[in-house]
């Protein structure tokens, strides 16, 4: 194929990836900014939160989970130069002489925390922190946690948290990296920034090592994130293509499924980026750049050598890519390579890519609309709103810190981001305020009442529908049913056809709406506030959830569609006001909403909970047979007794 043809295909593939898989350069910047803001508000005095992995790098790809590095500020690591010790901090010294390059042992030098010795192993009269015992200790604090490599994963597989320690200085093992490259990438300033951040150590040793349990891996994840943030969008798309080929094609071969990982792809593109001038990484060169990276990967497998980017003495393929497994993998890679750039079409994400479809000019408003639609089905929105792994009580801290950051921030566009996260935490923070304690005086209860209401009024800054519904819930639990009804009706009036919700497919009307310049100029969080109907979320000890839903929060956080909750709460208010006709109208409307999937997220969780809610309303109204049928419909959608309370409610009805 002629160079001009390759350039045309490269441009077409570039556009396709921007529109359908990775997103535009602005979309990637938005993800990174949201991650940065979330990390800032989530970082507490003892623990710093760092979003890492693909999502942290701005790559929102299929199958990506949320990777969080949790850095303990009261535990520090140092390498060759002993720092000035702080009596309130536990210190460990890195010992790297008898371990594989890229790994270390942590010798306890100063102990400030009582639990540390219990996580250490005694070796030659010295205490070394055990990576295995440390992970078991952290995992013991939360039910349903699975140890996965250096990380602790939640039972749903959405969140990987890696508890780690910081070495504030650059380490001798990586000293040669500072002066290695004479190329323009990475620049001097970028290198200095990476060096300034130092390194992390994460709890995992060399597999099969005699001292595996007391070894820790040296992590350059912060430096790698800084490097990827310097990528041109073409570099980022090239990296994405490598990950797609790995996940969608190579990993589907049984013999090769566990041999390669995304980190190897990242390492390959780092080495290539150091070799090529930055001017080469442009849209019309996407395919040549990708093929060069792919060829380098084949070379690495052929010679069983994938050198760590910062510590080349660490050959990551050593004792891993060898023997018969290496031969099979090499054969598969060579076969894919023989197809040239078309090897990417073996991925189901790219198989329908046609060059002719994507060579025309795309209007800016179309790209903007595509990105809005993309966020509705993305983890960007889900992680922002769901905050997996965050304890409910933590939201009080986030709320207070959010206010401080908003006040102290000089940049107006950042204020919107901080306001959004602060608002997200308000509903959760308000739910921790006790409103009906009999041990408190009337004066104290009145103070708690006002505090809760003031907090909830700030919850409307991320979404007016769910925000006002939480206030309606506040009045309902305070037995002010008429006030609650007024607010419910106001919330429902906001549920107009042009509004958006999670997991939806945008309609033609909505696409037309986002062509308006008014919407094109707004940031994504401002659009979410104006256009998005968020779901309702109640904590285990929530003081705002109706007593009729107490069973639903027994096992943890409970989420449901706002539209479903609105009509259910409307029913409850009329139920307590003895408005029989209005109760029936609310149930019928609720059933219609579910039948039409009106503003109900497509996720099974929201579907089965909707039928459960109808069942509760029918049971309260006295129609027990219809209630049983609703509970059965819920069970058919999601028959897991651990999470679907319809099973428990159905059994309780049957025992009566």
N, C-alpha and C positions, 0 to 999 in steps of 0.2 A: 504493500500500500504506500502511495506517495506521501511525502511529508505533509503536503497540504491537506490530504485526506485524514491523516492522523491528527492534525491540528483541529480539523472540523469535528472529528469524533471526540477528541479530548474536550472541546468546548461543549459539545452536546452532553457528554457524560458528566461534566462539571455542573451543568445546569440541572441535570436529572438528580444528581446527588443533593444539590442545594434544595431542590423543591420537594423531594420525596423521602430522603433518608437523614442526612446530616442537618440540613437547614442552611440558611444564608449566613454570611459573615456576621450580620447584625444579630441573628438568632443565637449564634454561638456566644457572642459578646453578652447577650442578655442572660444566658444560662450562667456564664462565669460571674456576672455581676450579682445575680441572685444567690449564687453559692457563696460569694464573698460576704454579702450582707447577712445571709443566714449564719455563716460561721462566726461573724462578728457578734451578732446578738445571742448566739447560742453558747459562746465561750464564757465560762464562769471563772471565778477566782482560782479554784484548783485545777480546772481542766480547760484546755484550749481545743476547740473543735476545728478540724481541717477536712473539708470535702476533698476526696481524692478519687482515684480510678477514672474511668471514661467520663463519667458525669462531671467530676471535678475539673476535667480538662476541657469541658464544653462540648463533649461528644455525647449526644443523646441517641443511643442506638438500641436496637431490639435486644432484649435479654439483659441489658445493663441494670445492675442494682445500685443502691446507694452505698458508697464506701466512705466511711468516716474514720479519720485518725483522731483518737482522743488522747491528747498530750497532757500528762500530769506535770504541773508546774512545780510541785513539791518534791519531785524526784529528778535529779540531773545526772548526766553522764559526761565525763571528760576523757580526752584521749591522752596526749603526751604532756600537756602543760596543766599542772594542777591549779584550779582557780582559787580565788579567795573564798573560803568556805563560809556559807551562811548557816548558822546554827539551827535554823528552822527548815532546812532542806536536807533530804537524804541524797548522798552522793555515791556514784559507782564509777570505778575506773575501768576503762576498756583494756582488755588483754587480748591481743590479736596474734601473738607469736605462734601458738600451737593450734590454730584453727584455719580453716579454708579462707582464702581472700574473700572479703565481702561479709565476713561474719566476725563475731567477737564474743568474749565472755565478759560478764559484768561482775567485778570484784567490789564487794561492799566496803566503802571507805568511811562513811559517816552515816549513822542510822538515826533518823528522826521519827520514823513511823513504827508503831508497835508491830504491825503485821508483817514487816519486811523479813525479819528473821525466820518466820514460819514459811516463807516462800524461797528460802535459800537452801543450798546444799553445801555441806562441809567437805572441802577438798584440800588436803595438805595443810590443815589448820586454818584455812581461809574460807570465808563465806561468799559463795557465788550465787547470784540471783538465778533461780530456775525459771526458764521460759515456760516449761510445762506446768509447774506449780502455780505460777503467776496467772496463767490463763484459767486454770481450775478455780483459783481464788476469786477472780473477777466474775466468772460464769456462775458461781454460787449465789450471787446476789439477785439473779433474775431467773424465773422459771422459763422453760422452753428454749433455752439458749443452746446452740450447737457450736462446738469448737471446730472451726474450719480453717486449717493452716494457721496463720498468725492472728486470724480474726475470730470474733464471736458473732454468729449469725442468728437472726431471729427465726422463729419457727415457720414464718411465711416465706423466708428467703428474700425479703425486700431490702434488708439492711445488713451490711457487714461493718462491724465496729472493731477497729484495731487499737488496743490500748498500748501506748508506746511512750518512750522517753526521749529527751532531747539532748543532743550534744551540740552546744552552742558554737563550737569552733570547727573549722575544717579538719579532716582527719589525714594523717600521713599517708594512709593507703591510697588516697585519691589525689595526692599532691601533684602528680604528673599531669593530671587533667588541666590544671590551671594554665600551663604553658604549652600544651600539646598542639593545639590547632592554630595555624597561622591564617586560616580562612576568616572570612567576615562573620561566620556564624559558629558559635555564639559570640556576640560582641563583647568587648571588654567590660562594659557596664553590666551586661547580663551576667557574666561570669562573677563579677564582684558581688552582685546581688545574691547569687546562689551561694557563694562562699560565706557571705554574711549570715545566711540562714542556718548554716551548719548542716547536720544530718540527724536522722532519727534512728532509733534502734527498736525493732519489732520482735515479738516473742515467737521465734521459730529458729530451730537449728538446722544443721546440715543433715539431710535424711541419711540414716544409716551410720552416722558418726557415733563413736563410743561415748562422746560427751554431748550428744544431741540435746538432751534436756536442759543443759546449762549454757547452750549457745544461743546467741541472738543475731538476727540478720541486720546489717547496716542498710538503712533505707534512705534513698535520695528522692523520695516522692515529692517533697516540696520543690527541690531543684528541677526535677523532671516536669513538674507542673509549670514552673517558670519558663522552661525551655519551650514547651508546647504552646504556651501563650505568645511566644515570639514567632510561631509558624505563620507563614502566609496561609490563606484559605486553601490553596492548592496542596500545600504540605499536609494540612489537616485532613483533606479529602483523600489524599494518598494513604495516610495512616488508617483512615476509615475503611478504605478498600482492602487493605491488608487484613484488618480485623474481620471484615465480611467474608473474605476468602477462607480465613481460618475457621470461623464459627459455622458458616453455612455450607462449606464444601469439604475442606480437609478434615474437620472434626467429625464428619458424617461417616468416614471410613472407620470401622471398628478398630482396626489395627493401629490407627493413627490418632484416635480420639484424645488420648492423654499425653501425647508427646510434645505438642507445641502449646504455647499460651500467648495471650495478648502482650505480655511483657517482652517477649522475644521480638514481636512485631515492632514494638516501640523502640527497642534497642537497635534494630536494623535501620529504621528511619532516622534515628539520631546519628548513626555513623554516616549514612548517605548524606544527610543534611550538612554534616561537617565537611564533606568532600566537594559538594556542589555549590556554586555561587547562588546566592539568594535570588538573583535575577532569572535563574532557570525555572524556579518554582512559580509558574504562571499558568492560568487556565488552559491555554492551548498546548501546554506540555504535560498535562496530567497523565496521559497514557504512557509516554516515554519515561516519566519519573516513576510511575507505578511499576512498570516492567523492570526498571533498574533495581528497585527495591525487591521485587519478586525474585529476580536473578540472584541477588545477594543472599536472600533467604535460602535458595537452593544450594549456593556455594557453602553456606554455613552448615547445612545438613550434610552435604557431601563430605566435608572434612571434619564433621563433629566439633565445630568450633563456633560458638556464639559468645563473643567477649563482652563482658559487662562494660557499659559505656563509660562509667566513671572509674572502674577498677578493672582494667583489661586482664589482669592476672587471674580474675575469676572467669573461667570458661563455664558458662551456664549449661552447656551441652555435655559436660564431662559426666560420665557414668549415667547418662540419660538417653542421648541420641546415639545409639551404637547397635552393632550386631544386626540381626534379622529385622528388628523394628526400624532401624535406620534405612535399610535397603528398601523396605516396603514404602516408607514415607518418601524417600528420594524418588522412587518410581512414580508415585502418585503426583508429586510436585512437577516432575519432568513432563508427565502426561498433560497436566494442566497448562504448563508453560508452552507446550507445543501448539496450543490454541491461540497464543498471543494474548492481546487484550480481551478477546472474547471469553477467556476463562472466567471473567467476572459474571458472565451470563448464566453460569451454573448455579448462582445464588438465586433463590426464589424472590429476593428483594430486587433483583436486577434483570430477571429473565425477560421481562416485557419491555426492556429498554430498546427503543428504536431510534436510530440516529435522526431520521427524517422528521420525527415528531418534535425534536428539541433543538432544532437549529434556528428557529424563528426567534425574533426579539420578544422578550417577556417584559410586559409593562411593570413598573415599580409597584403600582397598587395591587397587581396580581400576586407578586411575590409577598407583599405585606399580608394579604388575605390568606395565602397559603400558610404562612408562619402562624397566624392566629389560629387557623384550623388545626395545625400541627400540635399546638400547645394543649388543645382540648383532649387529645388522646395521648398525651405525653406524661412522662414521669416528672417533668418540670413542674407541672401543675399539681400532680399527685404528691410529690415530696414537699412542695411548698405548703400545701393545705393539710396534709395528713401528719407530717412530722413524726414518722415512725421512730420508735425508740426513745421518744421524749416523755419523761414522766410528767403526769398532769401538774404536779406541784411546781415543776420547773417553769411552767408558763408564767407564774407570778414574777419570777426573776426576769424572764425574757421581756415581759410587759414593762417592767420598771426600767430595764436597760434600754429598751426600745425608745421610751420617752426621752431618756437622757441623750441618746444618739440623735434623735430628731432635733432636739433643741440645740445641740452642739454642732450639727452638720451645716456647713456653709453652702453646699451644692444642692440646688433645688431638686434635681432629678434623683439624687440619692435619698432625699427626704421622703419621696414617694415610696421608695423601696423599704425604708425603715418603718414608715407609717403602715405599710401593708403587713409586715411581719409583726409589728406591735399590735395591730388590730386583730390578726389571727390568734394572738395569745390572749386577748382580752376575754373572750368567751370562756376559755379554759381557766384563766385566772379567777374570773368571777365565780365559777362553779366550786372553787375551794373555800369560798367565804361562807361560814355557817350562819344561816338565817333564822333557824327555829330552835336554838338551844335554850332549854328551860333554865339553865344555870346562869344565864346572863341577865343583867338588869334590862329594863325597858329602854333606858338611855343607850346602853351598849348595843342592843338589838337594832335600835333606830339608826345608830351609826353604821352598823354592818349593812343594813338595808340600803342606806344612801351610797355606801362605798360600792356595793355590788351593782347598783343601778348606774352609777357614774362610770364604772368600768365597762359595763355592757353598752353604754352609749358610744363608746369608742370602738366597739366591735363592728359598727356599720361602715367603717372606712375601707374594708376589703370587699364587702358585698352587702347590699342593703336588704336583700331578702332573708338570708339566714341570720344576718345581724339583728334585724327587727324581730324575727321569730324567737330568737333567744331572749329578747326583752319580753315578748309575749309569754314565754315560758316562765320568766321571772314573776310576772303578774299572776299567772295561773297558779304557781306553787304558793303565792301569797294570798290565794283565794279571791283575787280581784278579777273575776271572770269577765265582767263587761269591758274593763280596760284591755284585757287580753284579747277579746274579740275585736275591738277596734284596731288593734295593732296587727292582728292576723289578717284582717280584711285589707289593710294598707299593704302588707307584705304580698298578698295574693294579687293585688293590683299591679305589682311590679313584675309579675310572671307573664310578660307579654311575649308574643311569638318571635320577636327578634333576639330574645335573650339566649345566652349560651349556657351549657352545663357540661360536666365532665363526660368523656367517652362518646359524645354525640357526633353525628355527621352534619356539617353545616348545610343549610338549605340554600337555594338560589337567591332568595330574598336576603339572606344574611351575607352572602358573597357580594351582592350589589351594595349593601349597606356599608361594608368595609372599604368600598371604593371611594367613599366620601373622604375628602381631605381632612375633615374634622377628626376622623378616626386614625388616619395614616400618621398623624403627627403625635399621637399619644403613645406613651410607653406601655409595655405589656401589662404592668401591674395596674395602671390607670384604666386600661381596657377591661381588665378583670373586674375592677370595682364597678364600672358602669354596666358591663354586659353579662357578667358571670353570675349564675345562681349556684352558690356553694352548697355542700351538704351539711347537715347538722351533725354535731359531734358532742357526745356526753361522756364524762369520765366515770370511773367506778364509784367514786364518792361524791358525785355531783349533787349539789344542792338545788339544781335548777331542773332536773328531769322530773316529769310527772311521776307520782307514786305508782301509777298504773304500769309504768315501764321499769320498775325497779329490778325485775327479774333479768331484763335485758343487759343491765350493767354489772351483774354479779361477777362475770368472768373478765371484765375489763372494759376498754373503751368501746362505745357503741355509736355507729354512724348510720344515718339514713337520709334519704332524699328530702330536701326541704319541702317540696310540694306535698309529699305524703304526710310529713309531720304537720304541716300547716292545717290540712283538712282533719287530721286526727285530733290536733289540739282544739280545733274549732268544735269538733264533736264533743270533746271532753268538757269544754266550757258550757255548751248547751245541755249536756248531761247533768252537770251540777246545778244548772239553773232550771232543771225540769222542763226544758223546751223539747218535748217529744218530737214534734214535727221537724224542727230544725236538726235534731239528732239524726233522723232518718235521711234528711236531705244531705247532710254531711257524709254519711256512710255511702249513699248512692253516688255522690260526686267523687268520693275517694275510690270507689270501685271503677268508675268510668276513667279516672285518671290512670289507674293501673292498667286497665284494659287497653287504653290508647297509648301507654308508655309516655305520658305527657310529662316532660321534664324529669324523667326517671333515668338515671344512669344505666347503661347497658350491662355493667358489671353484675354478676350473679348475686353479689352481696346485697345490692340495693333492691334487686328483684325479689329475693326471698323475704327480705325484711318488710317490703311493702305488703306482701300477702299476710305476714305475721301481724302487722299493724291492723289490717282489716279484720283479721280474726279476733283481735283484742276488742275492737270496737263492737263487733257483732256479739261477742260474748257479754259485754257490758250491757248491751241493749236487750239481751235476753234471747237472741236467736242462736241457740247453742248448736243446732245442726249446721247452719251456714258457717258458724265460727269454726267447727271441726273441718269443714271442707276447705276453708281458707288456710287453716293450719296445715292440712294435708298438701295443699298446693305449694306452700312454702317448703315443706319437707321434701317434696319431689324435686324441687329446684336445687336444694342444698341439704342433703340428709345427714350432715355432721352434727351430732348431739352436743359437741363441745361449744359450738358457736351459734347454732340455730335453736333459739329458745322455743320455737313452735313445737318441737318434740316434747319438751317438758310441759308446755301448756296443754298440748293434746292429751298427754298421759294423765295430767291432773283432772281434766274434764272427764276422761273415761273412768276415773276412779270414783267420781261423785255418784 
